[in-house]
Amino acid sequence: MLSTVAKQAIAFGAKTVGSARPAARLLQRTASAAAAAAAAANRSHHCGVSSLQTPQLGVFTLPEVRNEEMKDYAPGSIERTKLEEALTRMRAKLAQDGPFQIPVVVNGQAIHTNTLSSQSIPFEHKTQLAAYHEADAATVQHAIDSALKVKPEWEAMPFNDRAAIFLKAADLLANKYRYEVMAATMLGQGKNVWQAEIDAAAELCDFWRFNCHFAAQIYADQPIKNSPTTWNRMEYRPLEGFVLAYSPFNFTAIGGNLVSAPALMGNVVLWKPSPMAMYSNYLVFQILKEAGLPDGVIQFVPGDAESIASTAFAHPEFAGLHFTGSTGVFKHLWKQIGNNIDTYKSYPRIVGETGGKNMHFIHKSADARNAAMQTIRGAFEYNGQKCSATSRVYVPDTLWDEYSSVLKEEMSKLKQGPVDDLANFAGSVINEQSYNKITSHLDRIKSGQEPNTKILIGGSASKSHGYTIQPTVILTENPHSTTMTTELFGPVVTVYVYPADHYEETLRVAESTTQYALTAALFAQDRKAIVQGTNILRNAAGNFYVNDKSTGAVVGQQAFGGGRASGTNDKAGSGLNLLRWVSPRTIKETFVPLTSVTYPSNLA
């Protein structure tokens, strides 16, 4: 298209024959100028932010979502061989080069600070797995400011492009990095092979894939009615500001989800990983980077929990906390946020999953053998260090002999030791602090300081090599004894035997015994008993199981979370959680102009 000057030159040349050559030169110059201007405009259009202004040229359908297939690791299997090779490589590199070095990462840049801490192998505590740098207040502030700078571009990225990053990360984890992340989880967090598989491989893949599916459903949820000549729409905006994520030691997958869920919805996140899960979490962060996550969207900031919180909570653009950890720490952080409420641009979203004192309640109609075997798995898988681990059991006296016999028989078969030996079912607790807390309770019982309470099975412990506590069953005559009410977070379960004909009364005791309400399981064959138990225990657990153990929630099948002191029950692994990281905006557009101020009712 010719410019106005060029058109004038043509007109001038056509009218002034005697000056045709100057007019041609003028046309040539102006045409060249127009071409240069067009080229400059084109360059401007294809560089900078404008090149990221993506047209909506289709409504994309996500790949079909399904749970990651879990591998068995049976002797002689390919996956067992690959995992053993990964463990051997990691051990060899550790022996050759020393602990794996983990920096603070802000805007893709590795930062080495003056403060170093270490992560030890819990079943071999003299061996340091990783050394990590801790972010100081200035570094945390830099991470916040840098994240906020990249936020506009990240939230403007089309959803299909954001989703592609997490879908790619899932495929990288499921294939290229599966055994490396599992090995890091086994050595660093003391998980046996099966526990590492269902966590660091399968569950994290599920979080990344299913979250994309749930997000697509949220964006598609639009007003179902439009008045004549109007169009109603709903936007799901990311929060104004940044999100702070505190992740725990006990699930590598939870760490990946705590940062990924808000980020998928367009938020920027600061990630403070647990000191006891540092290496596996750093590998997860690197996978996200390889999958294409832009620098600054997730800032990796190991460090002192209190210091990081103080800096983050003092910032006016603090927008949310995504937390998994202890009840005490969560309450403390909530109070800090509340004290700073006048500082913030918006009311921060606080999402947390904390502790539990999870029960198995057995009715006289139950299959006693199934209930006992489910209890062993629920209480002692991963050494009782799952948020959902079974830690109290109510058994009718009519089933006690059979139930206790199965417990003793099956627990005698459990092998305990280093997780490198894949035959071991149980290992060690995470650190000395946990070991001391649990053994202090066991010592009180052994010394007779807990009336009417005794150790039925197990009870031995040693920290000479690892923080090892034998799977332990406590028998009490007091339904309110210390170990029936206090979360120990270790391989200890307490059993209370109740009169079989006092089912309802004992259900009500169980419902009100603790401050927690995370998971519970009811075992019965009598349907009336199932209905009655389900109703009485309605608010005693956010995840309720019938004839199954209290652990093992699967993303896309059993969304996870509890109420009361166990957390905000925002259901990780569901769209409910993702909704906490958006701020909806309703839009109404009217197509036809108003022609009168008054209404028909105003007519005389």
N, C-alpha and C positions, 0 to 999 in steps of 0.2 A: 504494500500500500504506500503511495507517494505522500510525502508531507505537503503541507499547504504551500511552503516556499517552492517546492518542486512544481506544483501545479501552476503557481503564478509564473514561474520561469517558462513553462511550456506555452502558457497563454501569451506571454510577452513575445516569445520567439515567433509565434504564429502570426502576430499582428505586425511585427517590425521586421520586414524582410531584409532591410539593409543591415540590420544588426544580428543576422542569423547566427554568425560564428560566435559573437559574445554570448548570445542566448544559449547556444549549445554548451559553451564552456560553463555558463552559470548552471545549466541543467545538470551537467556532469558533476560539478562541485556539490550541488544541493542533493543530488541522488546519492553521492558518496557519503555525504553527511548523514542522510537518512539511513543508509545502510549501516553506518557506524553506530548510530544511535540505536538501531534495532538490534545490532549485535551486542551492544552494551546492555540493553534491556534483557536480552536473552541470557547473557552471562549472569546478570543480577538474578534472573529468575531461577537459574540452575546452581546457585551457590548460596551459602548461608542457610538461615532458617527456612527460607522460601522453598528450598529443595526438599524439605521435609513435610511440606504441606501436601499430604497424600490425598488424592481424589478418592471418593468412595465409588468404586467401579464394580462392586459386587457385594453380596451378603454371603460371607464365607461359612461353611459348615466345618466344624472341628472333626478331626479323625475320631472314629468310634472309640469310646473309652471303656476300658475293662481293667480289672485288677491285675497287677503284675503277677505273672505265674511264679510261684515259689519253688525253688529247687530243693531236692531232698538231701543231697550230700551223703548219699549212701556209699559204703566202701566200694571202691573201684569206679565210681562215677566220674565223669569228666569234670563236673563242677567241684567235686572234692579235691581232685588233683590240682585244679587251677587255684583254688583257695589256699591249699597247702603251699603251693609255689609262691603265692603272694605273701603269705606269712613268712616264708623263708627269706624272700627278697627284702622284706621290711626289717626283719631281724638282722640280716647281713649288713644292710645299709646303716642300721643303728649301731652295730658293732664297729663298723669301719669309720663312720663320720661323726658318731655321737648323736645326741638328740636332734630331732628334726627342728629346724629353725622357723619360727612363725612370726612375721612382722604385723604391725598394725597396717591396714591398707585403707588409704583415703584417696578417692578419685583415681584408683588404679595404681597409685604410687605406694611402694613399700616403705614404711617408716620404722626406723630402729630407734627406740628410745633408750633412756638411761636406766630403765627399770625392767629387769628380767625376772620371770617366774617360770616354773616348770610343771609339767604333767608327768606323773609317774605311772607305771604299770601296777594296777591294784593287787594283782596276785604275785607280784615280784617287785615290791615297792622300792627296792634299792636301785632299780633301773629307771632312768628318766627316758620317757618316750619323746618328749618335745620340750623345747624352751621357747617361750613366747614373750614378746615385748608388750608392755602395758602402756596404754594411752594415758597421758596426763590431761589435765583440764584444758590446756591450750590446744592439744591435738583433738580432743573431743569437740571443742568449739569450732575448730577448723573443719572437722568432718560434718558438723551441722551446717555451717555456712556453705560449704561446697555442695552438699546434698541439695540444699534449697536452690542453688544456682542451676542445677541440672533438672530440677523438678518440672519446670514448664515444658521442656522438650520431651521428657519422659511421659508425662500425662497426656501430651498431645499425640504421642505415637498411637496409631490405630491399634485396637484391641487384638486383631489377628496377628500383628507383629509382636506385641508383648507376649501373647500366648505362645507364639512360635518359640520364643526363648526358653520357656519352661517345659514345653513339650520336647524340645531338643535336649534340654538338661536331663529329662527323664530317660531318654534313649541313651545318652552318654553314660548315665549311671547304670542302667540295666545291662549295658554291654561292655563298653570300653573300661569303665572304672569300677564295676561291681565288686570285684574281689579286693581291690586296693582299699576301697572305703570300708568294706567288711573287715579286712585285716586291721585297719586303724581303729575300728569300733571294738573289735575283740581285744586287742592289746591295750588300748587306752581306757576302755570303759568296762573291761572284764566280762564281755558277753561271750557265751558259747556260740558255736556256729549257727545253730538254728535261730537263736535270739538275734544274732547279727543279721541273718538273712531276712527275717520278718520285719526288722526295723530299718537298718541302713540301706538295704536294697529295695525290698518290696514296698514298704510303707511310704518311703520318701518318693519313689516313682509314682505311687498312687496319689499322694498329695499334689504333686506337680501336675499330673494329668487330670485328676478329678476337679481340682480347683479351676482349671480352664473351662471345664464343662459347666461347673456351677456358675462361674462368672458370665458365661454366655447366656445362661438362663436368666440371670439377673438383668443383664442389659436388654434382653428380649421382653422383660416384664413391663408392658406399657399400658396406659389407660385403655379400658375396653370400650369406652363410650366417647363420642364426640357430638356435641350439639350441632344443629345445622349451621353451616358456614364457619365452623371452627375446627381446629386440629389441636389435640392435646398430646403432649409428649412428656417423657420423664428422662432426665439425665442423671447418671450415677457418677457424680464428681468425686475424685479423690479428696481426702481431707486437706484442709489448709495448713500446711506445715509439714513436720516430719514425724515419723513413728520410731519409737525406741523398742527394741526387742531384746528380752532377757531369756536365754535358752538354757535348759537343764543338762545334766550329765547323762541322764538315763536313756534318752532316745536321740540318736543322730537325726532321725526323721523329724522330730519336733523342732530341732534347731532350724532345719531347712524350711519347715513350714511357717514358723513364726515370722521369718523375714519375707518369704515368698508370697504369702497370702496378701499382705498389704501392698507389696510391690506390684503384684499382678493387677491390682485395681488402680494403679497409677500413682501410688505413694512412693516416697523415698524413705529409707529405713537405716537406722544405726543398729548394728548387730553386736551385742555383748554376749559372747559365748561363755559357757561354763568352763572354768579352769580344768575340770576333769574330763572334758570332751573336746579339748582345744584342737587336737590334730585332725580328728574326723570332721569337725566343723569347718576347719580351714580347707580341707579337700573338697567339701561340698561347695564352699565359696568359690573355689577355683573352677569347679565344674560349671557353675553359673556363669562365670566369666567366659569360659570357653564356649558356652552356649550362645554368647552374644549379649549378655547383660551389659548395658553401657556403664562406664565408669561413674561412680558417685551415686548410683541408684541404691545400692546396698553398700554401706561403709562397714568394714570389718574392724571393730574396736575392742580387742581384749583389754581388760584392765580391772581396776578396783570398782566393785559394784556401787559402792556409796559415792565415790568421786564422780563416776559417769552419770549417776542419777542426779546428783546435785547440779552438774553443769547443764544437763538436758532439761531438767525440770525448771530451771531458772530462765529458759528461753521462751519468749512470747509466742513462738511458732511451734512449741511442743504440741502435737496433735493427738498422740495416742501411745499407749503402752500395751505391748503384746508380751505376755509373761507366762512362763511355766516354771514353778519352783515351790519353795516352802510357803506355807500359809503365813508364817510370821513375817517373812521378807515382803510378801505381797501386801500385807496390811500396812507395813511400814512405808512402802512406796506410795500406797494410796493416800496415806496421811500427808506425805510430802507434797503430792500433787494438790491435795485439798488446801493445804496451807498457802500454795502459790496460785490459787484459782484466779485472783484478780490480775495476775500477770499475763494470762493467756488470751490470745485472739479469739479462740473458740473453746468450748468445753471439751477437754480431752476425752477420747474414747479409752476406757480401761478394760482390757480383756485379760483374764487370768485363769489358769488352771493350776490348782495347788495340791494339797494333800488329800488323803483318804484313810478311813479305817473301815475297809471294805469287808462285807460279810458274806458267808455262805449260810443260808438258813435251810435246815433240812426237816421236812415233814415226815411223819411216820409211814406215809405211803411211798416214800422215795426209794429209788434203787440205791441201796447203801454203798455198793461197790463203786458205782459210777460217781456218787457224791464224794467218796473218799479219794478216788483217783483224780477227779477234777480239782479237789482241794490241794492235792500235792502239786499239781501243775500251777494252780492259781497262786499258791503261797510261795513256792520255791523256784519257779522259773526266774531267771536273772536274779537269783538270790534275794527275792522279795523286794527288789528295788524298782518295781513298776508302780506308778501312781495308783493303779487299779489292783495291786496285789492283794490276795486274800489274807486277812490278818486276824479275823475272828470268825468262829464257827459255832452255830447252835445245832446240837444233835439231840434228837429225842431218845430217851432212855431205852426205848424198845429196839433201837437200831445201834446202840452204842457198841455192843460186843462185836458185831459184824464190821461196823465202820472202823473201829480202832484196830481190829485185826488186819484189815486191808491196809490201813496206814502203815502199820509196822512192817507188813510183808513187802509192800512196794517201796517204802523208803529205804529199806535195807539194801535194795538193788541200786540205789543212786550212787554214782561215782562223783567225786569232788576233787578238783585240782585245777592246774593251769589250763586255760582255754585252748592252748596250742594242741593239747591232746583232745581230739574231737570226741572222744568217748565220754568226756566229763560232762555231767548234767549241771552240776553246781560249781561255783568258783568262789570268789572273794567279794566282800563289800568294797565300796569305792575308795574309802580313805580311812585314816586313823580316827578322825572325829566320829564317823559313823560307827566304826568298830567299837570305840569306847562307849558310845551311847547305848548300843545294843547289849554289850556284855555287862554293863552296869545293871541293867534290868535283870539279866539272867543271874547275876551274882546275888541280887536281892532275893530272888526266889530260892536259890540254892541255900542261902543263909537263913531262910525262914522268915524273912521280913515281909513277905506277902502271904497273909493268912489264907489257908484253904486253897493254896495254889502250889502246883508242883510241875517239874519237867517230866513229861511222859516219854519223849523221844529226843535224842540229840542233846544239845546244850553245851558241847565242847567248843573251844575257840583257841586260836593261836595267831599271833601276828609276827612270828619270827621271820617268815619269808613273804607271805601275803597277808591281807586282812581277812582271814578265813574264819567263818563261823559255820558250824555244822547246822544243816536244816533242823529246826527245833519245833516240837509240838509241846505246848504248855496246856495243862488241864487245870481248870479252876472251878470252884463251886460258887464263885462270886461273879455275877454277870457285869458288875461294875469295877472289876479289878483293874489294876493299872494297865496291864497289857491287853485288856479288852477295850480300853478307852484311848490309849496313847499311841500315836503313830510312831513306829520304830523304824520303818523303811529298811527292813532286813529280813533274813530267812527265818522268821519266827511267826507262828500262828497259835492263837489261844482258843481252846475249845471249852464251851460250857454245855453240860449235859442237862437238859430240861425234862420235866415230866411230859410225856407224850400227849396227855390229855389237857395240857395247858398251852396249846398251840397259839391261840389268839393272844393270851396274856403275855407270852414270851415274845411274840411278834412286836407287841407294843413296847416292851422293854428294849428290844433291839433297835426299834425305830428311834428311840429317844436317848440312846446311850452315849453317842458321841456328837461332836460339833460338825462332823463331816457328812457329806452326802454325794459321794462320787460314784461308786459301783456297788452292786449287790446281786446275789444269785439266790434263787429259790429252787429247791429240789423237791418235787412231789409228782405223783402220778394221779392223785385225786384232783379232778378239775375244780371242785369247789374249794379245795385248799389252795390251789393256784390263784383262783380269783380273789379269795380272801387275803392271801399274802400279798398279792400284787396291789390291792387297794390299800392295805394298812401301810405298806412300805412305799407308797406312791412318792412321797417327798424325801425318802431316805437315800435315794440314789438317782443320778442323772442317766446312768446306764444300768439297766436291769435285765438280768438273764434268767431264763427258766431252764433248768436241767443242763446248765452249762456253767463254766467257771466265770469268775468275776473279771477276768482279763481277756485281752485278745480282740479289742474292737478293730474293725477293718474299715478303712476309708471307703466311702460310697455305700457301705452296708450298715455300720453302726457308728453314726457320728458321735464324737466323744466329748464329754464334759459333765460336770456336776455342780450342784448348788450348795447352799449353806456355806460353811467355811472351806469347801472344796473348790470354790471358784465362781465365775460369773456365768458358767454354763452356756457359753457361746458356740459350742459344738464344732470343734476342729474337725475338718473333713466334711464340711457341708457349706451350703450357701449362706447359712445363718452367720457363720464366722466372717465371710467375705463382706456381708452387709455392714459389719461394724467399721469397715475401712472406707466407706463411701458416704457422701453427703448428698442426698438426692435433690434435684431441682426440678420443679414442675414448670412446664412451659405451656401456655395457651396462646394460640395464634388465631386471630379473627380475620377472615378474608373479605368481608363486606362492610363498608363504612356505615356508621350510625347516621340515620336520617332525621331522627327526632329525639329530643331530650325527654319529653313526657311519655308516659305509659298509657295504654288504653283505659286503665282505671281512672286516669286523671281527666278524661273527657266528661263534659257536663251531660 
